[in-house]
Amino acid sequence: MTRVYLLLLALVFAADAGAVERPAFDPQIGARLDLGRTFRDESGAQSTLSGILAGRPALVVFGYDKCPNLCGVTQQAVAADLRKTGLDPSTYRALFISIDATETANDAAGARAQVASVTDAAGLSAWRFLTSADGNAGALAAQAGIGFDRRPRIDQYVHPIAVLALTPDGRIAQVLPALSFEPRDLRLALVEASAGRLGSIADHVFLLCAGFDATKGQYTPAIWAAVKIGAVMTTLALGALLLALRRGRGA
């Protein structure tokens, strides 16, 4: 219910900002991000994105730490649902990348403290809150097909928000709309992005059954196929019943 309320709030906010041009949102599945870009994390340590991933898949959210709207809510939703996936946090990364070049490691540490309230120590260990004063975040967001715009009148950034699943070599594997995902969605996104190195046999069977829409970067459960099969089976069963009844009357 809380997420539904927040989505409605986001729609109201978007309608208010509708009079101006909206920032771009066109992430391309398979697009490769530059892992050589350097960022500073919440502890002040500096590293390339490749070093931060260290061969792991990742869930990535672009936003900014001082955001008064959905950024913090999305961080906490991802953290809370990741805890329910059953995946070992040491096998993946969760990255929040600030698009605000003025934000510092202190701002990132504040965001980390908020996320700590909805997960445990193991879950928190997967997270990195990244800042960059040299425009690396903005350039990386542009590579991901995500635009943003500073609005001085409201003293905020206007930007799309979503969860990107990133492969260990920096390719976008999936795009999940913010606040509309479930723990299973995050688990499958990481399983897919890990190129099969994460997840159980059951996960991979589910991937085969669900199918993957490479044009959207989303799993498409075969619900309609199941419904059609169910309808056919029901029709056959009714036909068999009617035939048996007619034969019974004829006897």
SULVEN-V625246 format. One record per residue. N is the residue number from 1. RES is the residue in one letter. PSI is psi in degrees with one decimal (* if undefined). NEAR is the number of other ideal C-beta (glycine too) atoms within 10 Angstrom. Layout:
n=N res=RES psi=PSI near=NEAR
n=N res=RES psi=PSI near=NEAR
This chain:
n=1 res=M psi=-40.1 near=5
n=2 res=T psi=-42.5 near=9
n=3 res=R psi=-37.4 near=14
n=4 res=V psi=-43.9 near=10
n=5 res=Y psi=-42.8 near=10
n=6 res=L psi=-34.9 near=17
n=7 res=L psi=-40.7 near=15
n=8 res=L psi=-39.4 near=10
n=9 res=L psi=-40.1 near=13
n=10 res=A psi=-38.0 near=16
n=11 res=L psi=-38.6 near=10
n=12 res=V psi=-43.2 near=10
n=13 res=F psi=-41.3 near=15
n=14 res=A psi=-38.2 near=12
n=15 res=A psi=-37.1 near=9
n=16 res=D psi=-33.3 near=10
n=17 res=A psi=4.6 near=16
n=18 res=G psi=-17.2 near=9
n=19 res=A psi=-16.3 near=6
n=20 res=V psi=163.9 near=11
n=21 res=E psi=135.6 near=10
n=22 res=R psi=144.3 near=13
n=23 res=P psi=155.4 near=15
n=24 res=A psi=147.3 near=15
n=25 res=F psi=96.6 near=15
n=26 res=D psi=59.2 near=10
n=27 res=P psi=134.0 near=18
n=28 res=Q psi=122.5 near=14
n=29 res=I psi=128.3 near=18
n=30 res=G psi=-12.4 near=10
n=31 res=A psi=138.7 near=14
n=32 res=R psi=127.5 near=13
n=33 res=L psi=152.6 near=20
n=34 res=D psi=103.8 near=13
n=35 res=L psi=-3.1 near=16
n=36 res=G psi=-7.0 near=11
n=37 res=R psi=144.4 near=20
n=38 res=T psi=139.3 near=15
n=39 res=F psi=161.8 near=25
n=40 res=R psi=133.3 near=20
n=41 res=D psi=-174.8 near=19
n=42 res=E psi=-18.7 near=22
n=43 res=S psi=-8.8 near=12
n=44 res=G psi=-7.7 near=12
n=45 res=A psi=141.8 near=12
n=46 res=Q psi=136.5 near=13
n=47 res=S psi=160.6 near=15
n=48 res=T psi=160.2 near=14
n=49 res=L psi=-34.2 near=24
n=50 res=S psi=-43.1 near=16
n=51 res=G psi=-34.0 near=13
n=52 res=I psi=-41.8 near=18
n=53 res=L psi=-40.2 near=22
n=54 res=A psi=46.4 near=9
n=55 res=G psi=9.3 near=11
n=56 res=R psi=153.6 near=19
n=57 res=P psi=166.2 near=24
n=58 res=A psi=153.6 near=23
n=59 res=L psi=130.1 near=26
n=60 res=V psi=132.7 near=24
n=61 res=V psi=128.1 near=20
n=62 res=F psi=135.8 near=26
n=63 res=G psi=-148.3 near=27
n=64 res=Y psi=149.0 near=23
n=65 res=D psi=-29.3 near=23
n=66 res=K psi=11.6 near=17
n=67 res=C psi=129.1 near=20
n=68 res=P psi=1.8 near=9
n=69 res=N psi=-107.9 near=17
n=70 res=L psi=-9.7 near=20
n=71 res=C psi=-52.3 near=23
n=72 res=G psi=-38.9 near=19
n=73 res=V psi=-41.2 near=19
n=74 res=T psi=-42.9 near=22
n=75 res=Q psi=-49.6 near=24
n=76 res=Q psi=-35.4 near=17
n=77 res=A psi=-43.9 near=22
n=78 res=V psi=-45.9 near=24
n=79 res=A psi=-44.2 near=23
n=80 res=A psi=-40.8 near=15
n=81 res=D psi=-33.0 near=20
n=82 res=L psi=-36.0 near=23
n=83 res=R psi=-25.8 near=18
n=84 res=K psi=-2.9 near=13
n=85 res=T psi=-25.0 near=23
n=86 res=G psi=-2.2 near=11
n=87 res=L psi=147.9 near=22
n=88 res=D psi=118.0 near=10
n=89 res=P psi=-20.2 near=19
n=90 res=S psi=-9.7 near=10
n=91 res=T psi=-0.6 near=15
n=92 res=Y psi=171.2 near=26
n=93 res=R psi=150.3 near=23
n=94 res=A psi=118.0 near=25
n=95 res=L psi=128.4 near=21
n=96 res=F psi=116.9 near=27
n=97 res=I psi=116.7 near=26
n=98 res=S psi=128.6 near=27
n=99 res=I psi=-4.3 near=24
n=100 res=D psi=109.2 near=21
n=101 res=A psi=-11.9 near=14
n=102 res=T psi=-10.6 near=10
n=103 res=E psi=149.9 near=22
n=104 res=T psi=179.9 near=16
n=105 res=A psi=-30.3 near=18
n=106 res=N psi=-40.4 near=11
n=107 res=D psi=-41.1 near=18
n=108 res=A psi=-38.6 near=24
n=109 res=A psi=-35.9 near=15
n=110 res=G psi=-40.8 near=16
n=111 res=A psi=-40.4 near=25
n=112 res=R psi=-39.7 near=20
n=113 res=A psi=-35.5 near=12
n=114 res=Q psi=-41.9 near=15
n=115 res=V psi=-32.7 near=20
n=116 res=A psi=-22.4 near=15
n=117 res=S psi=-12.9 near=10
n=118 res=V psi=5.0 near=17
n=119 res=T psi=178.3 near=21
n=120 res=D psi=-179.2 near=11
n=121 res=A psi=-39.7 near=8
n=122 res=A psi=-44.8 near=11
n=123 res=G psi=-40.9 near=20
n=124 res=L psi=-27.9 near=18
n=125 res=S psi=-20.6 near=13
n=126 res=A psi=-16.9 near=21
n=127 res=W psi=143.6 near=23
n=128 res=R psi=129.8 near=23
n=129 res=F psi=109.5 near=27
n=130 res=L psi=139.1 near=26
n=131 res=T psi=161.5 near=27
n=132 res=S psi=123.8 near=21
n=133 res=A psi=-5.5 near=13
n=134 res=D psi=17.2 near=11
n=135 res=G psi=5.1 near=12
n=136 res=N psi=-36.6 near=21
n=137 res=A psi=-43.5 near=24
n=138 res=G psi=-41.1 near=19
n=139 res=A psi=-39.5 near=14
n=140 res=L psi=-41.3 near=23
n=141 res=A psi=-40.1 near=23
n=142 res=A psi=-40.0 near=14
n=143 res=Q psi=-34.0 near=17
n=144 res=A psi=-3.2 near=22
n=145 res=G psi=22.3 near=16
n=146 res=I psi=121.0 near=25
n=147 res=G psi=165.4 near=19
n=148 res=F psi=158.8 near=21
n=149 res=D psi=129.5 near=14
n=150 res=R psi=125.8 near=12
n=151 res=R psi=97.5 near=11
n=152 res=P psi=-32.9 near=6
n=153 res=R psi=-38.1 near=6
n=154 res=I psi=0.0 near=12
n=155 res=D psi=47.7 near=9
n=156 res=Q psi=162.7 near=18
n=157 res=Y psi=136.3 near=20
n=158 res=V psi=124.2 near=18
n=159 res=H psi=151.4 near=23
n=160 res=P psi=155.6 near=20
n=161 res=I psi=129.9 near=20
n=162 res=A psi=170.3 near=21
n=163 res=V psi=119.5 near=24
n=164 res=L psi=134.5 near=26
n=165 res=A psi=124.3 near=26
n=166 res=L psi=134.8 near=27
n=167 res=T psi=163.7 near=20
n=168 res=P psi=-25.5 near=19
n=169 res=D psi=12.9 near=13
n=170 res=G psi=13.2 near=19
n=171 res=R psi=143.6 near=17
n=172 res=I psi=120.6 near=22
n=173 res=A psi=-34.4 near=22
n=174 res=Q psi=159.2 near=27
n=175 res=V psi=121.0 near=20
n=176 res=L psi=125.1 near=22
n=177 res=P psi=140.2 near=13
n=178 res=A psi=137.8 near=22
n=179 res=L psi=4.0 near=20
n=180 res=S psi=8.0 near=13
n=181 res=F psi=164.7 near=20
n=182 res=E psi=165.5 near=12
n=183 res=P psi=-39.0 near=15
n=184 res=R psi=-36.7 near=14
n=185 res=D psi=-43.2 near=19
n=186 res=L psi=-40.5 near=25
n=187 res=R psi=-48.4 near=22
n=188 res=L psi=-35.0 near=26
n=189 res=A psi=-42.8 near=26
n=190 res=L psi=-36.5 near=28
n=191 res=V psi=-46.3 near=24
n=192 res=E psi=-46.3 near=22
n=193 res=A psi=-24.3 near=23
n=194 res=S psi=0.4 near=21
n=195 res=A psi=37.8 near=13
n=196 res=G psi=1.8 near=10
n=197 res=R psi=-11.6 near=13
n=198 res=L psi=164.8 near=21
n=199 res=G psi=165.2 near=20
n=200 res=S psi=174.1 near=12
n=201 res=I psi=-39.1 near=7
n=202 res=A psi=-38.2 near=8
n=203 res=D psi=-45.0 near=19
n=204 res=H psi=-32.6 near=15
n=205 res=V psi=-40.8 near=10
n=206 res=F psi=-39.4 near=17
n=207 res=L psi=-42.8 near=16
n=208 res=L psi=-39.0 near=8
n=209 res=C psi=-39.6 near=12
n=210 res=A psi=-37.8 near=15
n=211 res=G psi=159.0 near=13
n=212 res=F psi=121.6 near=17
n=213 res=D psi=99.7 near=12
n=214 res=A psi=-19.2 near=11
n=215 res=T psi=-24.0 near=8
n=216 res=K psi=-15.2 near=11
n=217 res=G psi=31.7 near=21
n=218 res=Q psi=150.9 near=18
n=219 res=Y psi=140.6 near=20
n=220 res=T psi=94.4 near=11
n=221 res=P psi=142.1 near=11
n=222 res=A psi=53.5 near=13
n=223 res=I psi=-43.9 near=9
n=224 res=W psi=-36.6 near=9
n=225 res=A psi=-41.9 near=11
n=226 res=A psi=-40.6 near=11
n=227 res=V psi=-44.0 near=10
n=228 res=K psi=-44.4 near=11
n=229 res=I psi=-42.1 near=11
n=230 res=G psi=-39.4 near=10
n=231 res=A psi=-41.8 near=10
n=232 res=V psi=-44.9 near=10
n=233 res=M psi=-39.4 near=10
n=234 res=T psi=-43.6 near=10
n=235 res=T psi=-44.8 near=10
n=236 res=L psi=-40.7 near=10
n=237 res=A psi=-42.8 near=10
n=238 res=L psi=-40.3 near=10
n=239 res=G psi=-43.1 near=10
n=240 res=A psi=-39.0 near=10
n=241 res=L psi=-45.3 near=10
n=242 res=L psi=-41.5 near=10
n=243 res=L psi=-41.9 near=10
n=244 res=A psi=-39.2 near=10
n=245 res=L psi=-42.2 near=10
n=246 res=R psi=-42.5 near=10
n=247 res=R psi=-37.5 near=9
n=248 res=G psi=-40.7 near=8
n=249 res=R psi=-37.3 near=7
n=250 res=G psi=-30.8 near=6
n=251 res=A psi=* near=5
